[in-house]
Amino acid sequence: MPRATQRDLVAEYFAGFRASDHERILATLTDDVEWVIHGHRTTRGRAEFDGEIENPAFTGSPRLDVERVIEDGPVVVVTGEGRGATVAHGPFRFAFNDLFTFRDGLIARVDSYVVPLPGA
C-alpha cells in the first residue's frame, strides 16, 4: 500500500474533525505535536491536543469547508471557512488558515489562525 502524502494526511485530519473522531485525528500526529491557536492557546503533545478536539465550550462537530491547499516541502497550508456552535452563544461562522508542519511523515505542528465572520 502506498504511503499517504502530506495532503492525504491533512485531508484525513479534517475528516476526523468533521466527525469528532479522535483516533482518526490523533493517527495523523506525532507524539510531541504542538498546536498553536494564535491568540487563544497552545497545546503540546497528543493528550493536550486530544482535549482540544472536543473542547467543552463547543457543541457538536464543526463544518469545515476547505478552499485552498498549498504545499511547500514539509509544510501544507489550508484556508477555508467553517461553522460551529458554542455552548454559551450558539452558532458562529469563521474563516481559518491552518499551517501544518510535517516531520517523519506525520503532522508535528499546527498553526491555526481563526477569524470570526458575521452571521451564523
NUKOL-741061 format. One record per residue (C-alpha): residue in three letters; x negated, z, y; residue number from 1. Coordinates in Angstrom, 3 decimals, decimal comma, always signed. Layout:
BEGIN
+------+----------+----------+----------+------+
: lose :     east :       up :    north : gufi :
+------+----------+----------+----------+------+
:  ALA :        X :        Z :        Y :  NUM :
...
+------+----------+----------+----------+------+
END
This chain:
BEGIN
+------+----------+----------+----------+------+
: lose :     east :       up :    north : gufi :
+------+----------+----------+----------+------+
:  MET :   +0,000 :   +0,000 :   +0,000 :    1 :
:  PRO :   -1,467 :   -0,935 :   +3,407 :    2 :
:  ARG :   -2,451 :   +1,827 :   +5,783 :    3 :
:  ALA :   +0,027 :   +2,436 :   +8,614 :    4 :
:  THR :   -1,037 :   +1,122 :  +12,004 :    5 :
:  GLN :   -1,088 :   +3,322 :  +15,087 :    6 :
:  ARG :   +2,077 :   +1,564 :  +16,296 :    7 :
:  ASP :   +3,739 :   +2,276 :  +12,925 :    8 :
:  LEU :   +2,930 :   +5,988 :  +13,254 :    9 :
:  VAL :   +4,273 :   +6,122 :  +16,800 :   10 :
:  ALA :   +7,485 :   +4,405 :  +15,624 :   11 :
:  GLU :   +7,738 :   +6,974 :  +12,799 :   12 :
:  TYR :   +7,178 :   +9,809 :  +15,320 :   13 :
:  PHE :  +10,071 :   +8,569 :  +17,484 :   14 :
:  ALA :  +12,313 :   +8,015 :  +14,447 :   15 :
:  GLY :  +11,607 :  +11,607 :  +13,440 :   16 :
:  PHE :  +12,609 :  +12,915 :  +16,874 :   17 :
:  ARG :  +15,805 :  +10,874 :  +16,874 :   18 :
:  ALA :  +16,762 :  +12,556 :  +13,581 :   19 :
:  SER :  +15,250 :  +16,004 :  +14,388 :   20 :
:  ASP :  +13,218 :  +15,532 :  +11,189 :   21 :
:  HIS :  +10,347 :  +18,000 :  +11,496 :   22 :
:  GLU :   +8,445 :  +16,893 :   +8,391 :   23 :
:  ARG :   +8,611 :  +13,247 :   +9,413 :   24 :
:  ILE :   +7,136 :  +14,038 :  +12,827 :   25 :
:  LEU :   +4,523 :  +16,510 :  +11,548 :   26 :
:  ALA :   +3,273 :  +13,951 :   +8,992 :   27 :
:  THR :   +2,058 :  +11,778 :  +11,894 :   28 :
:  LEU :   -0,047 :  +14,556 :  +13,472 :   29 :
:  THR :   -3,499 :  +16,087 :  +12,992 :   30 :
:  ASP :   -3,594 :  +19,814 :  +12,168 :   31 :
:  ASP :   -5,032 :  +20,602 :  +15,613 :   32 :
:  VAL :   -2,687 :  +18,307 :  +17,575 :   33 :
:  GLU :   -2,249 :  +19,062 :  +21,250 :   34 :
:  TRP :   +0,979 :  +18,198 :  +23,094 :   35 :
:  VAL :   +0,760 :  +18,348 :  +26,876 :   36 :
:  ILE :   +4,166 :  +18,073 :  +28,509 :   37 :
:  HIS :   +2,858 :  +17,712 :  +32,037 :   38 :
:  GLY :   +4,445 :  +20,133 :  +34,492 :   39 :
:  HIS :   +6,034 :  +22,125 :  +31,658 :   40 :
:  ARG :   +3,773 :  +23,420 :  +28,861 :   41 :
:  THR :   +1,051 :  +22,692 :  +26,335 :   42 :
:  THR :   +1,319 :  +23,290 :  +22,595 :   43 :
:  ARG :   -1,687 :  +23,467 :  +20,280 :   44 :
:  GLY :   -1,558 :  +22,977 :  +16,532 :   45 :
:  ARG :   +1,239 :  +21,908 :  +14,225 :   46 :
:  ALA :   +3,042 :  +25,271 :  +14,247 :   47 :
:  GLU :   +3,450 :  +25,319 :  +18,038 :   48 :
:  PHE :   +4,325 :  +21,604 :  +18,051 :   49 :
:  ASP :   +6,962 :  +22,232 :  +15,372 :   50 :
:  GLY :   +8,547 :  +24,916 :  +17,561 :   51 :
:  GLU :   +8,966 :  +22,428 :  +20,398 :   52 :
:  ILE :  +10,637 :  +19,713 :  +18,258 :   53 :
:  GLU :  +13,980 :  +21,511 :  +18,428 :   54 :
:  ASN :  +13,482 :  +23,751 :  +21,425 :   55 :
:  PRO :  +16,314 :  +26,343 :  +21,549 :   56 :
:  ALA :  +17,056 :  +25,370 :  +25,167 :   57 :
:  PHE :  +18,312 :  +21,985 :  +23,915 :   58 :
:  THR :  +21,124 :  +20,977 :  +21,600 :   59 :
:  GLY :  +21,320 :  +18,030 :  +19,204 :   60 :
:  SER :  +18,822 :  +15,224 :  +18,726 :   61 :
:  PRO :  +17,637 :  +13,116 :  +21,655 :   62 :
:  ARG :  +18,412 :   +9,451 :  +22,117 :   63 :
:  LEU :  +15,100 :   +7,693 :  +22,777 :   64 :
:  ASP :  +15,012 :   +4,043 :  +23,813 :   65 :
:  VAL :  +11,511 :   +2,589 :  +23,761 :   66 :
:  GLU :  +10,960 :   -0,117 :  +26,379 :   67 :
:  ARG :   +7,230 :   -0,879 :  +26,207 :   68 :
:  VAL :   +4,393 :   -0,162 :  +23,800 :   69 :
:  ILE :   +0,788 :   -0,773 :  +24,875 :   70 :
:  GLU :   -2,196 :   -0,195 :  +22,589 :   71 :
:  ASP :   -5,856 :   +0,021 :  +23,543 :   72 :
:  GLY :   -8,343 :   +1,344 :  +20,992 :   73 :
:  PRO :   -7,346 :   +4,853 :  +19,880 :   74 :
:  VAL :   -4,538 :   +5,076 :  +22,460 :   75 :
:  VAL :   -0,907 :   +3,945 :  +22,312 :   76 :
:  VAL :   +1,252 :   +4,243 :  +25,438 :   77 :
:  VAL :   +5,053 :   +4,172 :  +25,192 :   78 :
:  THR :   +7,533 :   +4,018 :  +28,053 :   79 :
:  GLY :  +11,265 :   +4,352 :  +27,796 :   80 :
:  GLU :  +14,441 :   +6,204 :  +28,649 :   81 :
:  GLY :  +16,286 :   +8,922 :  +26,844 :   82 :
:  ARG :  +19,291 :  +11,167 :  +26,782 :   83 :
:  GLY :  +19,578 :  +14,732 :  +25,677 :   84 :
:  ALA :  +21,582 :  +17,881 :  +26,249 :   85 :
:  THR :  +20,564 :  +21,370 :  +27,277 :   86 :
:  VAL :  +22,458 :  +24,467 :  +26,210 :   87 :
:  ALA :  +22,780 :  +25,667 :  +29,806 :   88 :
:  HIS :  +23,539 :  +22,424 :  +31,662 :   89 :
:  GLY :  +24,813 :  +19,846 :  +29,161 :   90 :
:  PRO :  +23,866 :  +16,144 :  +29,028 :   91 :
:  PHE :  +20,995 :  +14,640 :  +31,003 :   92 :
:  ARG :  +19,055 :  +11,361 :  +31,277 :   93 :
:  PHE :  +15,319 :  +10,941 :  +31,661 :   94 :
:  ALA :  +12,545 :   +8,379 :  +31,802 :   95 :
:  PHE :   +9,456 :   +9,072 :  +29,732 :   96 :
:  ASN :   +5,905 :   +7,919 :  +29,304 :   97 :
:  ASP :   +4,050 :   +9,206 :  +26,236 :   98 :
:  LEU :   +0,357 :   +8,597 :  +25,730 :   99 :
:  PHE :   -0,738 :   +9,068 :  +22,084 :  100 :
:  THR :   -4,423 :   +9,563 :  +21,301 :  101 :
:  PHE :   -5,421 :   +8,980 :  +17,671 :  102 :
:  ARG :   -8,184 :  +10,458 :  +15,542 :  103 :
:  ASP :   -8,791 :   +9,610 :  +11,881 :  104 :
:  GLY :   -5,541 :   +7,650 :  +11,629 :  105 :
:  LEU :   -3,255 :  +10,402 :  +12,978 :  106 :
:  ILE :   -1,946 :  +11,479 :  +16,378 :  107 :
:  ALA :   -4,349 :  +14,092 :  +17,798 :  108 :
:  ARG :   -2,904 :  +14,427 :  +21,303 :  109 :
:  VAL :   +0,342 :  +13,547 :  +23,049 :  110 :
:  ASP :   +0,529 :  +13,484 :  +26,843 :  111 :
:  SER :   +4,195 :  +13,414 :  +27,881 :  112 :
:  TYR :   +5,459 :  +12,646 :  +31,359 :  113 :
:  VAL :   +9,209 :  +13,153 :  +31,766 :  114 :
:  VAL :  +11,229 :  +12,320 :  +34,892 :  115 :
:  PRO :  +14,912 :  +13,282 :  +35,268 :  116 :
:  LEU :  +17,276 :  +10,395 :  +36,051 :  117 :
:  PRO :  +20,661 :  +10,560 :  +37,800 :  118 :
:  GLY :  +23,816 :  +10,574 :  +35,712 :  119 :
:  ALA :  +24,357 :  +11,523 :  +32,096 :  120 :
+------+----------+----------+----------+------+
END
